Every structure is written in structure tokens, then in C-alpha cells.
Amino acid sequence: MKGRMEVSELRSTISLIAAAGLVLALVSCATMIKQDQRGQLYTGRGTGDSPLAALSAAKLDAVHHAVADLIGQEQAAANARKIDAAIAGSDNPNGYVYNETMKILTTASDPISYEIQIRVNIEAVQNTLKALGITPAAAQLAGQAGAAGQAGAAQQSAASQAGAATAGATPAVDAAARARIQRDLDQLTYMVYYEANQDRDPFLMQSAVNSADAYLADNGLPYVDRQQIESLLQDQQKVYEEETGKSVSILQWVAQKLHADIYIVIDLQTSSQQRAGRYYASANVTLRSFEASTAAGRGAATYSSIQPSVSLISAQDAVINAVDSSTYKATAEAVRQARAYLERELHDGITYDVIMLNTPDDKLMRSFVTSLRSRVIGVQVVSLSPQETRYRVTLGGTASDLQDLIYQAAQSTPGLEGMSLVTLRGKELTFDTGA
């Protein structure tokens, strides 16, 4: 009898331990958030008029939880309007989640609702918050500025920047550099068009370009108008061939001629059908972005219609509506990607090739380089001769910024006051010293 009681007590103890382990596992899953290389796992709930709408709402709810974890509930509430417009107000959560990781936990039909678990793309959320000027460090400072005062806020900002650098984030830069980087990002000029050799309806492609331009205009971003692009394409085809020998794409050449920094090439796929006297259409839009000076890739943004567009008029009308809506939303991601690329380059420093013609006086050029080094990240002498000297210059700024700094260094070097720019091609600048 005593043996049986001991066995029974042992079984009870094991059951309690197992139950406790199960509870701990459930709590750890509910609290947050397993992390792997594809982001962090969150739970989201959503309702809608259709299953797709309900799933979309659930994904956005998961993203909303990620935002709160990144900047805190208080700051999420304080900046709710800005965040909602950029993230929670969007019906395209797919740019912020990894759809292949989604698990449906519960469903209901009245109303249509879902509870899901899905991994959130934390980097994409952080980039959007950063573009809005909302960062974890900034959020902390905003919450403590009134109590801590200006000196305490400055200390905390410095500490958070140092922590970010330690964790492998972008290194902290001084206030002047930050201001220059922000100015360069805000002054980016975009050009959106499509490749003429695509087997696509030109009217549909032009409508997509107009929609992308509308996004840029609505957000106060500089852009090249479609009419300017088409005018140059029609009138300057021969000039393009003579100047380039077709060594660069015609869209890159047009972007350079019209002084665009980023050119974006549209591609799309559409489908449509008719049901019960109505026309339905979906669109899949891809925007590939390139730097105009070098044609280096600057991201690829894709948007697929979550819900089909509906028209009572025609299938073409439904297709145009789907394309316009998808392009407008894809443009937001294309812009974010282009800005993120440039921001990283500006933080790390961009390397330019600088050629100086007529450099007979070596001592004079050494004085010039000494002056220039104090204004840039680094200067390396590649080759030198009385006819020309070549440098590799690293700067956290644009080619225009470098041109200004070279002129400043020249003005401070007696004998080089007459220096002038000869050519500027991408990241290569050629000057005549005037010596």
C-alpha cells in the first residue's frame, strides 16, 4: 500500500512539473516573440468583409504590436497619427511581414475574423519609423526631455547612439553630417518610366507612370514629369546613340539628361474576369530602382492586389484601377528602399574618382590635398604626373557636395584660385587646376 502511494505521489509530481513547463512555454510564446533571421513572431487579430481583408487586418495588428515593442506603448500612442498613415493605415502589410511564416490560430465567420501568428520584418518597420523621425532613442528622449532637461537628453542620445554602433548599427555622425545627409535624402529627384520593348499596353504603362508620379507629388518629392521623358525619348534618339553608342540604357541616359538621381523602371502583370455583370481585375507591379549615374541597383519593390478591383464599365477600366492602386503603393516602398541605400552610403562614405588636369607643381598639389583632407573622410593619391593627378576621395555626401568642397580647398590654396570643373560623370569628377 505504501509503495502504491509513493508511485501515485511521484506521478502527481511529474504531472505538476509537466504542467508548469507547458505554462511557461505558453507564456514565453505569448509574451513575444521568437526571433530568427526572418524577423520576430507576433500574434495578430483582424476582422473584415472578406477573408483577405480580415487576414490583412490581422497582419497589420501584428505589425502594430512590433511597433509598440520597438518604441514603447506611450510613444506609439503619441505618434499614432503618423504611424497609422505610414503603416497601420496601409492595406499592404506584406512589406512588413513574412507571409510564408503565417499560422492561422483561430477563425470565425460572423463576423469574418482571424487570429494568426506571423513573423514581422523588424528592419522594414524600423526603416519606416526612422523615415518618420521616430526611433527608439528619439522616443526615449521625447518621453524624458521635460524632466531631464537639455543636457540629460543630449547624454542619453549619445549613449543610445553608442549602443547602436556597438550592436552593428549605423555609426553615429555629428550634427552637421546628419543635416547634410537628411538634406541629400530630401533632395533626391526621381524618374519613373517603363522599358519601351516590353510587350505591354502603352496606355496602361503610362497610367502606371502617372500613378507613381502622383505618389511622389503627394509626398512633396522632386520628380521628372512623364511628358519631359517622352519628349526627350522622341526627339533625342539619334543623340543618345551618338553620345553613348548604346553603352548605357536609354532610360539611364534620359535620367542623366533630366538630372534625376534615381530612375525607376515599371513592370507589371494583370489579370481580369467577368462575373455577374461586373468586371474584376488584379495587378502585380514591380518597381526596380537604379542610381542614375552608375545604374547600380537601389532595390525592387513589388505590390500585388490584395483584393481585386471592381468595375461596372469594362475589364480595361478594372485593370487600370488595379494597376493605379498597386503602383501608388509600390512607389512608397521603392522610395523607402532608395533612401535607405543612399543613407547607408552617406553614413559609410562614398568613394569618388577625382582627376586634376595641369598639375606641374607637386608642392602646390600637396598643399591642396592637405586642405581637402580636412574636409572629407579620406584622400588617396592614385597617380601623379605634370599633366594630370588622380585621387580617390571618400565623402559622406554627393558629387555636388564634393565639388563644393574641392572649390573651398582650392580657394584656400594660393595658386589654385582659378580651378574649374571640366566634366562630371557619375562618381568621376575632372577639374582643370588653372595653374
Protein Blocks (a to p, Z undefined) as FASTA:
>chain_A
ZZmmmmmmmmmmmmmmmmmmmmmmmmmmmnnopadfeocadddddddfbfklmmmmmmmm
mmmmmmmmmnojklmmmmmmmmmmmmmmpccfklmccfklpccfbdcfbdcddddddddd
fklmmmmmmmnopafklmmmmmmmmmnommlmmmmmmmmmmmmmmnopacdddfklmmmm
mmmmmmpccdddddfkbccdfklmmmmmmmmmmmmmmnopacddfklmmmmmmmmmmmmm
mmnnomacfklmmmmmnopabdcddddddddddeehiacdddddddddddfklopaebja
ddddfbdcddfkbmmlmmmmmmmmmmmmmmmmmmmmmmmmmmmmmmnopadddddehilb
lklmmmmmmmmmmmmmbdcdfbdcfkbccddddddbdfklmmmmmmmmmmmmghilmgcc
fbdehjaccddehZZ
